[in-house]
Amino acid sequence: MAFRNFLDGAASFGAALVTSAICGLPAWFTVRATMAEIAPFWAYAPAGILALIGGILTLAFLRKSFGGVAPTRQRRR
């Protein structure tokens, strides 16, 4: 039982890492492109929204990982 919770927590931690990469990297590159004047100034807004959503999802998956909850569940099995 405890091993299953450990694996569920590890899966949630992996989901947090993937979510952070999927949302963080495009937001970071968009900000860098805007700073280099490649992208227009208004691109800061979508980058910020994407970073905010990615941060919320990453924190939710991290909370689940410390609780031993699988990424697709709300409670422990």
Secondary structure, 3 states (H helix, E strand, C coil): CHHHHHHHHHHHHHHHHHHHHHHHHHHHHHHHHHHCCCCCHHHHHHHHHHHHHHHHHHHHHHHHHHHCCCCCCCCCC
